[in-house]
Amino acid sequence: MSTRLRQLRVERGWTQAQLADRASVAQSTLSQYESGTVNPTLKVAQRIASALGVSLEAIIDAEEQPMGETA
């Protein structure tokens, strides 16, 4: 999720602070999500996806899906 999250944010020309504000999360927390240090809860991931204007599935990297599932 971290790579895709950063990619979507950068595509929109937003800073981490701007996305964090739109998704109602702390900028430091968003930084941890983007670095892959921490994963957001489903509720927070949904807020981030909504702020980006994409589906939840759009912010999940294919390589992070459980084994046995295809992208």
LUMLUMDREN-2810 file (N, C-alpha, C; in Angstrom, 1 decimal):
<atoms>
<atom><aa>M</aa><ch>A</ch><at>N</at><xx>0.8</xx><yy>-1.2</yy><zz>0.0</zz></atom>
<atom><aa>M</aa><ch>A</ch><at>CA</at><xx>0.0</xx><yy>0.0</yy><zz>0.0</zz></atom>
<atom><aa>M</aa><ch>A</ch><at>C</at><xx>0.9</xx><yy>1.3</yy><zz>0.0</zz></atom>
<atom><aa>S</aa><ch>A</ch><at>N</at><xx>2.0</xx><yy>1.2</yy><zz>0.6</zz></atom>
<atom><aa>S</aa><ch>A</ch><at>CA</at><xx>2.8</xx><yy>2.4</yy><zz>0.8</zz></atom>
<atom><aa>S</aa><ch>A</ch><at>C</at><xx>3.2</xx><yy>3.0</yy><zz>-0.5</zz></atom>
<atom><aa>T</aa><ch>A</ch><at>N</at><xx>3.7</xx><yy>2.2</yy><zz>-1.4</zz></atom>
<atom><aa>T</aa><ch>A</ch><at>CA</at><xx>4.2</xx><yy>2.7</yy><zz>-2.7</zz></atom>
<atom><aa>T</aa><ch>A</ch><at>C</at><xx>3.0</xx><yy>3.3</yy><zz>-3.5</zz></atom>
<atom><aa>R</aa><ch>A</ch><at>N</at><xx>1.9</xx><yy>2.7</yy><zz>-3.5</zz></atom>
<atom><aa>R</aa><ch>A</ch><at>CA</at><xx>0.7</xx><yy>3.2</yy><zz>-4.3</zz></atom>
<atom><aa>R</aa><ch>A</ch><at>C</at><xx>0.2</xx><yy>4.4</yy><zz>-3.6</zz></atom>
<atom><aa>L</aa><ch>A</ch><at>N</at><xx>0.2</xx><yy>4.5</yy><zz>-2.3</zz></atom>
<atom><aa>L</aa><ch>A</ch><at>CA</at><xx>-0.3</xx><yy>5.6</yy><zz>-1.6</zz></atom>
<atom><aa>L</aa><ch>A</ch><at>C</at><xx>0.5</xx><yy>6.9</yy><zz>-2.0</zz></atom>
<atom><aa>R</aa><ch>A</ch><at>N</at><xx>1.8</xx><yy>6.7</yy><zz>-1.9</zz></atom>
<atom><aa>R</aa><ch>A</ch><at>CA</at><xx>2.7</xx><yy>7.9</yy><zz>-2.3</zz></atom>
<atom><aa>R</aa><ch>A</ch><at>C</at><xx>2.5</xx><yy>8.3</yy><zz>-3.7</zz></atom>
<atom><aa>Q</aa><ch>A</ch><at>N</at><xx>2.4</xx><yy>7.3</yy><zz>-4.6</zz></atom>
<atom><aa>Q</aa><ch>A</ch><at>CA</at><xx>2.2</xx><yy>7.5</yy><zz>-6.0</zz></atom>
<atom><aa>Q</aa><ch>A</ch><at>C</at><xx>1.0</xx><yy>8.3</yy><zz>-6.3</zz></atom>
<atom><aa>L</aa><ch>A</ch><at>N</at><xx>-0.1</xx><yy>8.0</yy><zz>-5.7</zz></atom>
<atom><aa>L</aa><ch>A</ch><at>CA</at><xx>-1.4</xx><yy>8.7</yy><zz>-5.9</zz></atom>
<atom><aa>L</aa><ch>A</ch><at>C</at><xx>-1.3</xx><yy>10.1</yy><zz>-5.4</zz></atom>
<atom><aa>R</aa><ch>A</ch><at>N</at><xx>-0.7</xx><yy>10.2</yy><zz>-4.2</zz></atom>
<atom><aa>R</aa><ch>A</ch><at>CA</at><xx>-0.5</xx><yy>11.6</yy><zz>-3.6</zz></atom>
<atom><aa>R</aa><ch>A</ch><at>C</at><xx>0.3</xx><yy>12.5</yy><zz>-4.5</zz></atom>
<atom><aa>V</aa><ch>A</ch><at>N</at><xx>1.4</xx><yy>12.0</yy><zz>-5.0</zz></atom>
<atom><aa>V</aa><ch>A</ch><at>CA</at><xx>2.3</xx><yy>12.7</yy><zz>-5.9</zz></atom>
<atom><aa>V</aa><ch>A</ch><at>C</at><xx>1.7</xx><yy>13.1</yy><zz>-7.2</zz></atom>
<atom><aa>E</aa><ch>A</ch><at>N</at><xx>0.9</xx><yy>12.2</yy><zz>-7.8</zz></atom>
<atom><aa>E</aa><ch>A</ch><at>CA</at><xx>0.2</xx><yy>12.4</yy><zz>-9.0</zz></atom>
<atom><aa>E</aa><ch>A</ch><at>C</at><xx>-0.8</xx><yy>13.6</yy><zz>-8.9</zz></atom>
<atom><aa>R</aa><ch>A</ch><at>N</at><xx>-1.3</xx><yy>13.8</yy><zz>-7.7</zz></atom>
<atom><aa>R</aa><ch>A</ch><at>CA</at><xx>-2.2</xx><yy>15.0</yy><zz>-7.5</zz></atom>
<atom><aa>R</aa><ch>A</ch><at>C</at><xx>-1.4</xx><yy>16.2</yy><zz>-7.1</zz></atom>
<atom><aa>G</aa><ch>A</ch><at>N</at><xx>-0.1</xx><yy>16.1</yy><zz>-6.9</zz></atom>
<atom><aa>G</aa><ch>A</ch><at>CA</at><xx>0.7</xx><yy>17.3</yy><zz>-6.6</zz></atom>
<atom><aa>G</aa><ch>A</ch><at>C</at><xx>0.5</xx><yy>17.7</yy><zz>-5.1</zz></atom>
<atom><aa>W</aa><ch>A</ch><at>N</at><xx>0.1</xx><yy>16.8</yy><zz>-4.3</zz></atom>
<atom><aa>W</aa><ch>A</ch><at>CA</at><xx>-0.2</xx><yy>17.1</yy><zz>-2.9</zz></atom>
<atom><aa>W</aa><ch>A</ch><at>C</at><xx>1.0</xx><yy>16.8</yy><zz>-2.0</zz></atom>
<atom><aa>T</aa><ch>A</ch><at>N</at><xx>1.2</xx><yy>17.6</yy><zz>-0.9</zz></atom>
<atom><aa>T</aa><ch>A</ch><at>CA</at><xx>2.2</xx><yy>17.2</yy><zz>0.1</zz></atom>
<atom><aa>T</aa><ch>A</ch><at>C</at><xx>1.6</xx><yy>16.2</yy><zz>1.0</zz></atom>
<atom><aa>Q</aa><ch>A</ch><at>N</at><xx>2.4</xx><yy>15.6</yy><zz>1.8</zz></atom>
<atom><aa>Q</aa><ch>A</ch><at>CA</at><xx>1.9</xx><yy>14.7</yy><zz>2.9</zz></atom>
<atom><aa>Q</aa><ch>A</ch><at>C</at><xx>0.9</xx><yy>15.4</yy><zz>3.8</zz></atom>
<atom><aa>A</aa><ch>A</ch><at>N</at><xx>1.3</xx><yy>16.7</yy><zz>4.1</zz></atom>
<atom><aa>A</aa><ch>A</ch><at>CA</at><xx>0.4</xx><yy>17.5</yy><zz>5.0</zz></atom>
<atom><aa>A</aa><ch>A</ch><at>C</at><xx>-1.0</xx><yy>17.7</yy><zz>4.4</zz></atom>
<atom><aa>Q</aa><ch>A</ch><at>N</at><xx>-1.0</xx><yy>18.0</yy><zz>3.1</zz></atom>
<atom><aa>Q</aa><ch>A</ch><at>CA</at><xx>-2.3</xx><yy>18.2</yy><zz>2.4</zz></atom>
<atom><aa>Q</aa><ch>A</ch><at>C</at><xx>-3.2</xx><yy>17.0</yy><zz>2.4</zz></atom>
<atom><aa>L</aa><ch>A</ch><at>N</at><xx>-2.6</xx><yy>15.8</yy><zz>2.1</zz></atom>
<atom><aa>L</aa><ch>A</ch><at>CA</at><xx>-3.4</xx><yy>14.6</yy><zz>2.1</zz></atom>
<atom><aa>L</aa><ch>A</ch><at>C</at><xx>-3.8</xx><yy>14.3</yy><zz>3.5</zz></atom>
<atom><aa>A</aa><ch>A</ch><at>N</at><xx>-2.9</xx><yy>14.4</yy><zz>4.5</zz></atom>
<atom><aa>A</aa><ch>A</ch><at>CA</at><xx>-3.2</xx><yy>14.1</yy><zz>5.9</zz></atom>
<atom><aa>A</aa><ch>A</ch><at>C</at><xx>-4.4</xx><yy>15.0</yy><zz>6.3</zz></atom>
<atom><aa>D</aa><ch>A</ch><at>N</at><xx>-4.4</xx><yy>16.2</yy><zz>6.0</zz></atom>
<atom><aa>D</aa><ch>A</ch><at>CA</at><xx>-5.5</xx><yy>17.1</yy><zz>6.4</zz></atom>
<atom><aa>D</aa><ch>A</ch><at>C</at><xx>-6.8</xx><yy>16.7</yy><zz>5.7</zz></atom>
<atom><aa>R</aa><ch>A</ch><at>N</at><xx>-6.7</xx><yy>16.3</yy><zz>4.5</zz></atom>
<atom><aa>R</aa><ch>A</ch><at>CA</at><xx>-8.0</xx><yy>15.9</yy><zz>3.8</zz></atom>
<atom><aa>R</aa><ch>A</ch><at>C</at><xx>-8.5</xx><yy>14.6</yy><zz>4.3</zz></atom>
<atom><aa>A</aa><ch>A</ch><at>N</at><xx>-7.6</xx><yy>13.7</yy><zz>4.8</zz></atom>
<atom><aa>A</aa><ch>A</ch><at>CA</at><xx>-8.0</xx><yy>12.4</yy><zz>5.3</zz></atom>
<atom><aa>A</aa><ch>A</ch><at>C</at><xx>-8.2</xx><yy>12.4</yy><zz>6.8</zz></atom>
<atom><aa>S</aa><ch>A</ch><at>N</at><xx>-8.0</xx><yy>13.6</yy><zz>7.4</zz></atom>
<atom><aa>S</aa><ch>A</ch><at>CA</at><xx>-8.1</xx><yy>13.7</yy><zz>8.9</zz></atom>
<atom><aa>S</aa><ch>A</ch><at>C</at><xx>-7.2</xx><yy>12.7</yy><zz>9.7</zz></atom>
<atom><aa>V</aa><ch>A</ch><at>N</at><xx>-5.9</xx><yy>12.7</yy><zz>9.2</zz></atom>
<atom><aa>V</aa><ch>A</ch><at>CA</at><xx>-4.9</xx><yy>11.9</yy><zz>10.0</zz></atom>
<atom><aa>V</aa><ch>A</ch><at>C</at><xx>-3.7</xx><yy>12.9</yy><zz>10.2</zz></atom>
<atom><aa>A</aa><ch>A</ch><at>N</at><xx>-2.9</xx><yy>12.5</yy><zz>11.1</zz></atom>
<atom><aa>A</aa><ch>A</ch><at>CA</at><xx>-1.7</xx><yy>13.3</yy><zz>11.4</zz></atom>
<atom><aa>A</aa><ch>A</ch><at>C</at><xx>-0.7</xx><yy>13.1</yy><zz>10.2</zz></atom>
<atom><aa>Q</aa><ch>A</ch><at>N</at><xx>0.0</xx><yy>14.2</yy><zz>9.9</zz></atom>
<atom><aa>Q</aa><ch>A</ch><at>CA</at><xx>1.0</xx><yy>14.1</yy><zz>8.8</zz></atom>
<atom><aa>Q</aa><ch>A</ch><at>C</at><xx>2.1</xx><yy>13.0</yy><zz>9.2</zz></atom>
<atom><aa>S</aa><ch>A</ch><at>N</at><xx>2.5</xx><yy>13.0</yy><zz>10.4</zz></atom>
<atom><aa>S</aa><ch>A</ch><at>CA</at><xx>3.5</xx><yy>12.0</yy><zz>10.8</zz></atom>
<atom><aa>S</aa><ch>A</ch><at>C</at><xx>3.0</xx><yy>10.6</yy><zz>10.6</zz></atom>
<atom><aa>T</aa><ch>A</ch><at>N</at><xx>1.7</xx><yy>10.4</yy><zz>10.9</zz></atom>
<atom><aa>T</aa><ch>A</ch><at>CA</at><xx>1.1</xx><yy>9.1</yy><zz>10.7</zz></atom>
<atom><aa>T</aa><ch>A</ch><at>C</at><xx>1.1</xx><yy>8.7</yy><zz>9.2</zz></atom>
<atom><aa>L</aa><ch>A</ch><at>N</at><xx>0.7</xx><yy>9.6</yy><zz>8.4</zz></atom>
<atom><aa>L</aa><ch>A</ch><at>CA</at><xx>0.7</xx><yy>9.4</yy><zz>6.9</zz></atom>
<atom><aa>L</aa><ch>A</ch><at>C</at><xx>2.1</xx><yy>9.1</yy><zz>6.4</zz></atom>
<atom><aa>S</aa><ch>A</ch><at>N</at><xx>3.1</xx><yy>9.7</yy><zz>7.0</zz></atom>
<atom><aa>S</aa><ch>A</ch><at>CA</at><xx>4.4</xx><yy>9.4</yy><zz>6.6</zz></atom>
<atom><aa>S</aa><ch>A</ch><at>C</at><xx>4.8</xx><yy>8.0</yy><zz>6.9</zz></atom>
<atom><aa>Q</aa><ch>A</ch><at>N</at><xx>4.3</xx><yy>7.5</yy><zz>8.1</zz></atom>
<atom><aa>Q</aa><ch>A</ch><at>CA</at><xx>4.6</xx><yy>6.1</yy><zz>8.4</zz></atom>
<atom><aa>Q</aa><ch>A</ch><at>C</at><xx>3.9</xx><yy>5.2</yy><zz>7.5</zz></atom>
<atom><aa>Y</aa><ch>A</ch><at>N</at><xx>2.7</xx><yy>5.5</yy><zz>7.0</zz></atom>
<atom><aa>Y</aa><ch>A</ch><at>CA</at><xx>2.0</xx><yy>4.7</yy><zz>6.1</zz></atom>
<atom><aa>Y</aa><ch>A</ch><at>C</at><xx>2.7</xx><yy>4.6</yy><zz>4.8</zz></atom>
<atom><aa>E</aa><ch>A</ch><at>N</at><xx>3.2</xx><yy>5.8</yy><zz>4.3</zz></atom>
<atom><aa>E</aa><ch>A</ch><at>CA</at><xx>3.9</xx><yy>5.8</yy><zz>3.0</zz></atom>
<atom><aa>E</aa><ch>A</ch><at>C</at><xx>5.3</xx><yy>5.1</yy><zz>3.1</zz></atom>
<atom><aa>S</aa><ch>A</ch><at>N</at><xx>5.9</xx><yy>5.1</yy><zz>4.3</zz></atom>
<atom><aa>S</aa><ch>A</ch><at>CA</at><xx>7.2</xx><yy>4.4</yy><zz>4.4</zz></atom>
<atom><aa>S</aa><ch>A</ch><at>C</at><xx>7.0</xx><yy>2.9</yy><zz>4.6</zz></atom>
<atom><aa>G</aa><ch>A</ch><at>N</at><xx>5.8</xx><yy>2.5</yy><zz>4.9</zz></atom>
<atom><aa>G</aa><ch>A</ch><at>CA</at><xx>5.5</xx><yy>1.1</yy><zz>5.2</zz></atom>
<atom><aa>G</aa><ch>A</ch><at>C</at><xx>5.8</xx><yy>0.6</yy><zz>6.6</zz></atom>
<atom><aa>T</aa><ch>A</ch><at>N</at><xx>6.1</xx><yy>1.6</yy><zz>7.5</zz></atom>
<atom><aa>T</aa><ch>A</ch><at>CA</at><xx>6.4</xx><yy>1.3</yy><zz>8.9</zz></atom>
<atom><aa>T</aa><ch>A</ch><at>C</at><xx>5.2</xx><yy>0.8</yy><zz>9.6</zz></atom>
<atom><aa>V</aa><ch>A</ch><at>N</at><xx>4.1</xx><yy>1.4</yy><zz>9.3</zz></atom>
<atom><aa>V</aa><ch>A</ch><at>CA</at><xx>2.8</xx><yy>1.2</yy><zz>9.9</zz></atom>
<atom><aa>V</aa><ch>A</ch><at>C</at><xx>1.7</xx><yy>1.0</yy><zz>8.8</zz></atom>
<atom><aa>N</aa><ch>A</ch><at>N</at><xx>0.8</xx><yy>0.2</yy><zz>9.0</zz></atom>
<atom><aa>N</aa><ch>A</ch><at>CA</at><xx>-0.4</xx><yy>0.0</yy><zz>8.1</zz></atom>
<atom><aa>N</aa><ch>A</ch><at>C</at><xx>-1.6</xx><yy>0.7</yy><zz>8.8</zz></atom>
<atom><aa>P</aa><ch>A</ch><at>N</at><xx>-2.4</xx><yy>1.4</yy><zz>8.0</zz></atom>
<atom><aa>P</aa><ch>A</ch><at>CA</at><xx>-3.6</xx><yy>2.0</yy><zz>8.5</zz></atom>
<atom><aa>P</aa><ch>A</ch><at>C</at><xx>-4.7</xx><yy>1.0</yy><zz>8.8</zz></atom>
<atom><aa>T</aa><ch>A</ch><at>N</at><xx>-5.6</xx><yy>1.4</yy><zz>9.7</zz></atom>
<atom><aa>T</aa><ch>A</ch><at>CA</at><xx>-6.7</xx><yy>0.5</yy><zz>9.9</zz></atom>
<atom><aa>T</aa><ch>A</ch><at>C</at><xx>-7.6</xx><yy>0.6</yy><zz>8.7</zz></atom>
<atom><aa>L</aa><ch>A</ch><at>N</at><xx>-8.5</xx><yy>-0.3</yy><zz>8.5</zz></atom>
<atom><aa>L</aa><ch>A</ch><at>CA</at><xx>-9.4</xx><yy>-0.2</yy><zz>7.4</zz></atom>
<atom><aa>L</aa><ch>A</ch><at>C</at><xx>-10.2</xx><yy>1.1</yy><zz>7.3</zz></atom>
<atom><aa>K</aa><ch>A</ch><at>N</at><xx>-10.6</xx><yy>1.6</yy><zz>8.5</zz></atom>
<atom><aa>K</aa><ch>A</ch><at>CA</at><xx>-11.4</xx><yy>2.8</yy><zz>8.5</zz></atom>
<atom><aa>K</aa><ch>A</ch><at>C</at><xx>-10.5</xx><yy>4.0</yy><zz>8.0</zz></atom>
<atom><aa>V</aa><ch>A</ch><at>N</at><xx>-9.3</xx><yy>4.0</yy><zz>8.5</zz></atom>
<atom><aa>V</aa><ch>A</ch><at>CA</at><xx>-8.4</xx><yy>5.1</yy><zz>8.0</zz></atom>
<atom><aa>V</aa><ch>A</ch><at>C</at><xx>-8.0</xx><yy>5.0</yy><zz>6.6</zz></atom>
<atom><aa>A</aa><ch>A</ch><at>N</at><xx>-7.8</xx><yy>3.7</yy><zz>6.1</zz></atom>
<atom><aa>A</aa><ch>A</ch><at>CA</at><xx>-7.5</xx><yy>3.5</yy><zz>4.7</zz></atom>
<atom><aa>A</aa><ch>A</ch><at>C</at><xx>-8.7</xx><yy>4.0</yy><zz>3.8</zz></atom>
<atom><aa>Q</aa><ch>A</ch><at>N</at><xx>-9.9</xx><yy>3.8</yy><zz>4.3</zz></atom>
<atom><aa>Q</aa><ch>A</ch><at>CA</at><xx>-11.1</xx><yy>4.2</yy><zz>3.5</zz></atom>
<atom><aa>Q</aa><ch>A</ch><at>C</at><xx>-11.1</xx><yy>5.7</yy><zz>3.5</zz></atom>
<atom><aa>R</aa><ch>A</ch><at>N</at><xx>-10.8</xx><yy>6.4</yy><zz>4.5</zz></atom>
<atom><aa>R</aa><ch>A</ch><at>CA</at><xx>-10.7</xx><yy>7.9</yy><zz>4.5</zz></atom>
<atom><aa>R</aa><ch>A</ch><at>C</at><xx>-9.7</xx><yy>8.4</yy><zz>3.6</zz></atom>
<atom><aa>I</aa><ch>A</ch><at>N</at><xx>-8.5</xx><yy>7.7</yy><zz>3.6</zz></atom>
<atom><aa>I</aa><ch>A</ch><at>CA</at><xx>-7.5</xx><yy>8.2</yy><zz>2.7</zz></atom>
<atom><aa>I</aa><ch>A</ch><at>C</at><xx>-7.9</xx><yy>8.0</yy><zz>1.2</zz></atom>
<atom><aa>A</aa><ch>A</ch><at>N</at><xx>-8.5</xx><yy>6.8</yy><zz>0.9</zz></atom>
<atom><aa>A</aa><ch>A</ch><at>CA</at><xx>-8.9</xx><yy>6.5</yy><zz>-0.4</zz></atom>
<atom><aa>A</aa><ch>A</ch><at>C</at><xx>-10.0</xx><yy>7.6</yy><zz>-0.9</zz></atom>
<atom><aa>S</aa><ch>A</ch><at>N</at><xx>-10.9</xx><yy>7.9</yy><zz>0.0</zz></atom>
<atom><aa>S</aa><ch>A</ch><at>CA</at><xx>-11.9</xx><yy>8.9</yy><zz>-0.3</zz></atom>
<atom><aa>S</aa><ch>A</ch><at>C</at><xx>-11.3</xx><yy>10.2</yy><zz>-0.5</zz></atom>
<atom><aa>A</aa><ch>A</ch><at>N</at><xx>-10.3</xx><yy>10.6</yy><zz>0.3</zz></atom>
<atom><aa>A</aa><ch>A</ch><at>CA</at><xx>-9.6</xx><yy>11.9</yy><zz>0.1</zz></atom>
<atom><aa>A</aa><ch>A</ch><at>C</at><xx>-8.9</xx><yy>12.0</yy><zz>-1.3</zz></atom>
<atom><aa>L</aa><ch>A</ch><at>N</at><xx>-8.4</xx><yy>10.8</yy><zz>-1.7</zz></atom>
<atom><aa>L</aa><ch>A</ch><at>CA</at><xx>-7.7</xx><yy>10.7</yy><zz>-3.0</zz></atom>
<atom><aa>L</aa><ch>A</ch><at>C</at><xx>-8.7</xx><yy>10.6</yy><zz>-4.2</zz></atom>
<atom><aa>G</aa><ch>A</ch><at>N</at><xx>-10.0</xx><yy>10.3</yy><zz>-3.8</zz></atom>
<atom><aa>G</aa><ch>A</ch><at>CA</at><xx>-11.0</xx><yy>10.1</yy><zz>-4.9</zz></atom>
<atom><aa>G</aa><ch>A</ch><at>C</at><xx>-10.9</xx><yy>8.8</yy><zz>-5.6</zz></atom>
<atom><aa>V</aa><ch>A</ch><at>N</at><xx>-10.4</xx><yy>7.8</yy><zz>-4.9</zz></atom>
<atom><aa>V</aa><ch>A</ch><at>CA</at><xx>-10.2</xx><yy>6.5</yy><zz>-5.5</zz></atom>
<atom><aa>V</aa><ch>A</ch><at>C</at><xx>-10.9</xx><yy>5.4</yy><zz>-4.6</zz></atom>
<atom><aa>S</aa><ch>A</ch><at>N</at><xx>-11.0</xx><yy>4.2</yy><zz>-5.2</zz></atom>
<atom><aa>S</aa><ch>A</ch><at>CA</at><xx>-11.5</xx><yy>3.1</yy><zz>-4.3</zz></atom>
<atom><aa>S</aa><ch>A</ch><at>C</at><xx>-10.4</xx><yy>2.6</yy><zz>-3.4</zz></atom>
<atom><aa>L</aa><ch>A</ch><at>N</at><xx>-10.8</xx><yy>1.9</yy><zz>-2.4</zz></atom>
<atom><aa>L</aa><ch>A</ch><at>CA</at><xx>-9.9</xx><yy>1.3</yy><zz>-1.4</zz></atom>
<atom><aa>L</aa><ch>A</ch><at>C</at><xx>-8.9</xx><yy>0.4</yy><zz>-2.2</zz></atom>
<atom><aa>E</aa><ch>A</ch><at>N</at><xx>-9.5</xx><yy>-0.4</yy><zz>-3.1</zz></atom>
<atom><aa>E</aa><ch>A</ch><at>CA</at><xx>-8.6</xx><yy>-1.3</yy><zz>-3.9</zz></atom>
<atom><aa>E</aa><ch>A</ch><at>C</at><xx>-7.6</xx><yy>-0.6</yy><zz>-4.6</zz></atom>
<atom><aa>A</aa><ch>A</ch><at>N</at><xx>-7.8</xx><yy>0.6</yy><zz>-5.1</zz></atom>
<atom><aa>A</aa><ch>A</ch><at>CA</at><xx>-6.8</xx><yy>1.4</yy><zz>-5.9</zz></atom>
<atom><aa>A</aa><ch>A</ch><at>C</at><xx>-5.6</xx><yy>1.8</yy><zz>-5.1</zz></atom>
<atom><aa>I</aa><ch>A</ch><at>N</at><xx>-5.7</xx><yy>1.8</yy><zz>-3.7</zz></atom>
<atom><aa>I</aa><ch>A</ch><at>CA</at><xx>-4.5</xx><yy>2.1</yy><zz>-3.0</zz></atom>
<atom><aa>I</aa><ch>A</ch><at>C</at><xx>-3.7</xx><yy>0.9</yy><zz>-2.4</zz></atom>
<atom><aa>I</aa><ch>A</ch><at>N</at><xx>-4.2</xx><yy>-0.3</yy><zz>-2.8</zz></atom>
<atom><aa>I</aa><ch>A</ch><at>CA</at><xx>-3.6</xx><yy>-1.5</yy><zz>-2.3</zz></atom>
<atom><aa>I</aa><ch>A</ch><at>C</at><xx>-2.7</xx><yy>-2.0</yy><zz>-3.4</zz></atom>
<atom><aa>D</aa><ch>A</ch><at>N</at><xx>-1.4</xx><yy>-2.2</yy><zz>-3.1</zz></atom>
<atom><aa>D</aa><ch>A</ch><at>CA</at><xx>-0.5</xx><yy>-2.8</yy><zz>-4.1</zz></atom>
<atom><aa>D</aa><ch>A</ch><at>C</at><xx>-0.8</xx><yy>-4.2</yy><zz>-4.4</zz></atom>
<atom><aa>A</aa><ch>A</ch><at>N</at><xx>-0.7</xx><yy>-4.6</yy><zz>-5.7</zz></atom>
<atom><aa>A</aa><ch>A</ch><at>CA</at><xx>-0.9</xx><yy>-6.0</yy><zz>-6.0</zz></atom>
<atom><aa>A</aa><ch>A</ch><at>C</at><xx>0.0</xx><yy>-7.0</yy><zz>-5.3</zz></atom>
<atom><aa>E</aa><ch>A</ch><at>N</at><xx>1.3</xx><yy>-6.6</yy><zz>-5.1</zz></atom>
<atom><aa>E</aa><ch>A</ch><at>CA</at><xx>2.2</xx><yy>-7.5</yy><zz>-4.4</zz></atom>
<atom><aa>E</aa><ch>A</ch><at>C</at><xx>1.9</xx><yy>-7.7</yy><zz>-2.9</zz></atom>
<atom><aa>E</aa><ch>A</ch><at>N</at><xx>1.0</xx><yy>-6.9</yy><zz>-2.4</zz></atom>
<atom><aa>E</aa><ch>A</ch><at>CA</at><xx>0.7</xx><yy>-7.0</yy><zz>-1.0</zz></atom>
<atom><aa>E</aa><ch>A</ch><at>C</at><xx>-0.6</xx><yy>-7.9</yy><zz>-0.7</zz></atom>
<atom><aa>Q</aa><ch>A</ch><at>N</at><xx>-1.2</xx><yy>-8.4</yy><zz>-1.8</zz></atom>
<atom><aa>Q</aa><ch>A</ch><at>CA</at><xx>-2.4</xx><yy>-9.2</yy><zz>-1.6</zz></atom>
<atom><aa>Q</aa><ch>A</ch><at>C</at><xx>-2.0</xx><yy>-10.6</yy><zz>-1.1</zz></atom>
<atom><aa>P</aa><ch>A</ch><at>N</at><xx>-2.9</xx><yy>-11.2</yy><zz>-0.3</zz></atom>
<atom><aa>P</aa><ch>A</ch><at>CA</at><xx>-2.5</xx><yy>-12.5</yy><zz>0.3</zz></atom>
<atom><aa>P</aa><ch>A</ch><at>C</at><xx>-2.2</xx><yy>-13.5</yy><zz>-0.8</zz></atom>
<atom><aa>M</aa><ch>A</ch><at>N</at><xx>-1.4</xx><yy>-14.5</yy><zz>-0.5</zz></atom>
<atom><aa>M</aa><ch>A</ch><at>CA</at><xx>-1.0</xx><yy>-15.5</yy><zz>-1.5</zz></atom>
<atom><aa>M</aa><ch>A</ch><at>C</at><xx>-2.3</xx><yy>-16.3</yy><zz>-1.9</zz></atom>
<atom><aa>G</aa><ch>A</ch><at>N</at><xx>-2.3</xx><yy>-16.7</yy><zz>-3.1</zz></atom>
<atom><aa>G</aa><ch>A</ch><at>CA</at><xx>-3.4</xx><yy>-17.4</yy><zz>-3.7</zz></atom>
<atom><aa>G</aa><ch>A</ch><at>C</at><xx>-4.5</xx><yy>-16.5</yy><zz>-4.3</zz></atom>
<atom><aa>E</aa><ch>A</ch><at>N</at><xx>-4.4</xx><yy>-15.2</yy><zz>-4.1</zz></atom>
<atom><aa>E</aa><ch>A</ch><at>CA</at><xx>-5.2</xx><yy>-14.2</yy><zz>-4.8</zz></atom>
<atom><aa>E</aa><ch>A</ch><at>C</at><xx>-4.5</xx><yy>-13.6</yy><zz>-5.9</zz></atom>
<atom><aa>T</aa><ch>A</ch><at>N</at><xx>-5.2</xx><yy>-13.3</yy><zz>-7.0</zz></atom>
<atom><aa>T</aa><ch>A</ch><at>CA</at><xx>-4.6</xx><yy>-12.6</yy><zz>-8.1</zz></atom>
<atom><aa>T</aa><ch>A</ch><at>C</at><xx>-5.1</xx><yy>-11.2</yy><zz>-8.2</zz></atom>
<atom><aa>A</aa><ch>A</ch><at>N</at><xx>-4.3</xx><yy>-10.3</yy><zz>-8.8</zz></atom>
<atom><aa>A</aa><ch>A</ch><at>CA</at><xx>-4.6</xx><yy>-8.9</yy><zz>-8.9</zz></atom>
<atom><aa>A</aa><ch>A</ch><at>C</at><xx>-5.6</xx><yy>-8.7</yy><zz>-10.0</zz></atom>
</atoms>
